[in-house]
Amino acid sequence: MLNKQFLDDLNNKIAQLLPRADELGDDFRAASRQLIQKSFSELNILTQDEFDSRVRALERAELRIAELENGMLELEKQLDKEDKGGHS
């Protein structure tokens, strides 16, 4: 869900841009807020918490990949040593 303050600010800015928005009052504000929320939900926008969580997950995955790559390099070195030792 999007930040309530962001939606309120956006709704207020829209109301200021439309000359008769104040005359329409709460009905207009409620309808425009509903439209904004629906539009953003259809865009599949992440909240900051969701974004931060995904960033942390990607960082953990990158660390794990680096660990696995290092482990593979060590195994390759051991195999090379065994191959050289066995052919001498």
C-alpha positions as MATLAB code, in Angstrom:
seq = 'MLNKQFLDDLNNKIAQLLPRADELGDDFRAASRQLIQKSFSELNILTQDEFDSRVRALERAELRIAELENGMLELEKQLDKEDKGGHS';
ca = [
       0.000    0.000    0.000;
       1.217    3.480   -0.804;
       2.052    6.066    1.803;
      -1.162    7.849    2.901;
       0.603   11.213    3.118;
       1.839   10.877   -0.480;
      -1.683   10.168   -1.709;
      -3.101   13.072    0.277;
      -0.459   15.449   -1.089;
      -1.048   14.290   -4.651;
      -4.791   14.612   -4.225;
      -4.399   18.162   -2.858;
      -2.168   19.166   -5.766;
      -4.715   17.858   -8.255;
      -7.448   19.759   -6.447;
      -5.397   22.967   -6.632;
      -4.876   22.562  -10.379;
      -8.564   22.268  -11.102;
     -10.383   25.588  -10.709;
     -13.708   24.194   -9.458;
     -12.259   21.457   -7.262;
     -12.873   23.409   -4.061;
     -16.499   23.928   -5.009;
     -16.968   20.205   -5.455;
     -15.581   19.627   -1.973;
     -15.214   16.282   -0.262;
     -16.934   14.296   -3.017;
     -14.279   15.310   -5.510;
     -11.437   14.656   -3.089;
     -12.790   11.209   -2.207;
     -13.348   10.263   -5.838;
      -9.950   11.504   -6.970;
      -8.222    9.756   -4.057;
      -9.966    6.517   -4.963;
      -8.940    6.903   -8.605;
      -5.324    7.610   -7.646;
      -5.167    4.569   -5.354;
      -6.659    2.333   -8.028;
      -4.275    3.640  -10.688;
      -1.215    3.108   -8.513;
      -2.307   -0.381   -7.470;
      -2.641   -1.332  -11.139;
       0.918   -0.121  -11.751;
       2.197   -2.664   -9.229;
       4.349   -0.080   -7.429;
       6.360   -1.258   -4.422;
       6.326    0.451   -1.080;
       9.671    1.564    0.338;
       9.569   -1.356    2.810;
       8.956   -3.871    0.029;
      11.724   -2.333   -2.059;
      14.171   -2.393    0.871;
      13.271   -6.011    1.595;
      13.963   -7.015   -2.013;
      17.263   -5.133   -1.991;
      18.341   -7.024    1.144;
      17.324  -10.340   -0.449;
      19.349   -9.537   -3.565;
      22.356   -8.557   -1.440;
      22.146  -11.893    0.398;
      21.886  -13.716   -2.935;
      24.937  -11.870   -4.288;
      26.944  -12.820   -1.202;
      25.915  -16.450   -1.530;
      26.829  -16.476   -5.233;
      30.262  -15.039   -4.407;
      30.743  -17.735   -1.746;
      29.798  -20.464   -4.215;
      32.104  -19.031   -6.884;
      34.993  -18.981   -4.402;
      34.222  -22.569   -3.416;
      34.256  -23.636   -7.066;
      37.621  -21.919   -7.609;
      39.077  -23.759   -4.629;
      37.770  -27.083   -5.932;
      39.202  -26.358   -9.377;
      42.594  -25.578   -7.813;
      42.493  -28.867   -5.897;
      41.617  -30.774   -9.079;
      44.438  -29.079  -10.962;
      46.900  -30.043   -8.203;
      45.659  -33.639   -8.270;
      45.903  -33.788  -12.061;
      49.459  -32.423  -12.018;
      50.443  -34.705   -9.172;
      49.004  -37.784  -10.883;
      50.709  -37.136  -14.245;
      54.222  -36.611  -12.868;
];
